[in-house]
């Protein structure tokens, strides 16, 4: 079975970011550089770190 990553519209992934399989990033998510995304996030989330945490929710 092929596992996939879903990245929504207008998302921004910083350089050297890594997203593992079966993770969903909804629309307008911003991922900081060198982040390891191991969970799904809601729309308008600013995330970063290793492992990734929610930094801020945009309006």
C-alpha positions as a printed Julia matrix, in Angstrom:
59×3 Matrix{Float64}:
  0.0    0.0    0.0
  1.3    3.42  -0.93
  1.18   5.99   1.86
  0.74   9.61   0.87
  1.09  13.14   2.18
 -1.69  15.69   1.62
 -0.6   19.32   1.36
 -3.39  21.85   0.95
 -3.57  24.93  -1.22
 -1.29  27.9   -0.55
  0.95  26.08   1.97
  4.54  27.19   2.5
  7.2   24.64   3.44
 10.55  25.96   4.62
 13.81  24.63   3.23
 14.89  21.18   4.5
 11.42  20.46   5.97
 10.41  16.82   6.13
  6.82  15.56   6.15
  6.23  11.9    6.99
  3.61   9.73   5.22
 -0.08   9.92   6.23
  0.21  13.55   7.4
 -2.26  16.18   6.19
 -1.52  19.9    6.12
 -4.67  21.86   5.38
 -4.83  25.11   3.4
 -2.59  28.07   4.25
 -0.21  26.19   6.6
  3.3   27.58   7.09
  6.09  25.17   8.04
  9.35  26.58   9.44
 12.69  25.59   7.91
 14.29  22.29   9.05
 11.04  21.08  10.65
 10.05  17.43  11.02
  6.28  17.24  10.53
  4.94  14.1   12.23
  1.28  15.04  12.73
 -1.56  16.7   10.84
 -2.48  20.37  11.31
 -5.58  22.5   10.72
 -5.81  25.37   8.23
 -3.94  28.6    8.95
 -1.39  26.95  11.27
  2.18  28.18  11.65
  4.28  25.21  12.76
  7.9   24.36  13.38
 10.4   22.32  15.34
 11.52  18.73  15.69
  9.0   17.28  16.37
  6.68  19.92  14.99
  4.53  22.02  17.33
  1.91  24.67  16.71
  3.56  28.08  16.99
  0.65  30.32  16.04
 -2.8   30.18  14.49
 -3.35  32.76  11.72
 -6.73  34.49  11.33
